[in-house]
Structures are given as C-alpha cells and as structure tokens.
Amino acid sequence: MSKPDWKLRRVAQLAVTASVLAAAFSLAAQPKADRLQDVLSQMDAASARFHSAEADIRKEHFEKLVSDTSADTGTVYFLRNGSSMQLGAKFNPPDAKTLEYKDGKGRLYNAGTNHIDEFSASGENQAKFETFITLGFGGSGADLRKQWTISDLGTEQMKDGGNPVPVEKLDLVSKDPSARANYSHVTIWVDPVRDVTLKQEFFAPDGNTDTAIYTNIRLNPVIDLKAFAIKCQGKCS
C-alpha cells in the first residue's frame, strides 16, 4: 500500500471511530424509555410527603425586542393548603415587591409606589393558574402528565446551597391552548426525590423568557407567614 493510501485509510478509520464514539455518547445521554415514568413516580411519592418549601429565588426576565435582561432576588415559600397551594414571595430593593396568593386570590404590593394590584382565579382558571405555580413544588407526577406533554431531556447536575443535586430536565408543553398562548413551553430542572424545582424557564411565543432559579431550598419547614405579609407605608393605594 502506498504511503498516501495508508494515510487515507488511517483518516477513514479515525473518522469511523469518532462517529462510533459520538453515537455512543449520544445514546448514553438519552434517557431510558422508562426513565420518565420513574421520575414521575418519584414525584408522586414525594408529593404525598410535601407540606411546604421555602427557598431563595432569583427571577430573570429577558426582553427579546431590546435584548435586555432584568433580575430580582428574594425569598419564596410554597404551602399546601388543603387541595390547593398557597405561596408568598418578598423581593429585595431596589424594586421591592411582595406577592401573596391563597385560595385563588392574589395581591402584589409594590413598595416603590405603595400600591397593591389584586387578581383572582376561580374554578377551572384557578386550577390552570396553580398548574404553573406548583411546577416541581409539591405537584404530583400524575398531575404533571395530566396537564402537560412531557419530554425528558435527561439527567443533569446542579447545586442547591453548594450541594450537588441530580435533577431531571423536563420540557413541558401545556395541553391547554390558552396557556400555550402565554408560554409555548416550559423547561424545569426538578429534583424528583424531594419534589422541588431548582430552575424553571418559561418561553413566550414572542421570544421573551422568564427564568426562576431556586437555591437553599428548605423542605417542609414551619413557614413564618408574618415575614411574608404585605406591609403598606401608611395607606396603600
């Protein structure tokens, strides 16, 4: 075999080897067919034990039109209240806000304007709203499958308070057309063992995204509701 032919054969062998290795890595990265059911079953079991959660939160909003990202940080809690979920959040200055949601009614207080916005959801709308707010926080795997078309994107490693946590990356498409009008799909990084989410990313049809990152997650603590109460400066408008 001439020297040029040997080189050509060697290059071809290397290319085949690289292709085989790439295929092997690709197959290894893909979740097993039954992995999603395992994850949802873990969430079912953890949901039955879930009473509350509290965490530090970083919330980011990306505005595609101006290619700008704004961020808020604070603390959030989730509290199971009968068959529904109660939550509250306090966001730090300079854009300090307090959010309260319970029994289908919500209030958002803006400290800068000393103003409260109120909203309510009842019946089917309440169920739809709480489908979003319980993503990975106490919601069961069965409910997740009922409300969303789920794609399992595999297992990743994230950190919660400096501790490594294996999470399952799930991409969700709502089965409700009105929900898809607001968000075409949602990606969550869920710890199915605790039924808590370390990250959520909401994708709007216009290209905007809303991201929430949760750290220092405390599972089933006693929630100090007074710490999350709205406190107006004098009389709220």
ABEGO torsion letter per residue (X at the ends): XBAAAAAAAAAAAAAAAAAAAAAAAAAAABBBAAAAAAAAAAAAAAAAABABBBBBBBBBBBBAAAGBBBBBBEBBBBBBBEABBBBBBBBBOABBBBBBBBGGBBBBBBAAAGBBBBBBBBEAAAAAAAAAAABGBGBBAAAAAAABBBBBAEBBBBBBGGBBBBBBBBBBBBABAAAAAABABBBBBBBAAAGBBABBBBBBAAGBBBBBBBBGBBBGBBBBAAAABBBBBEBBX
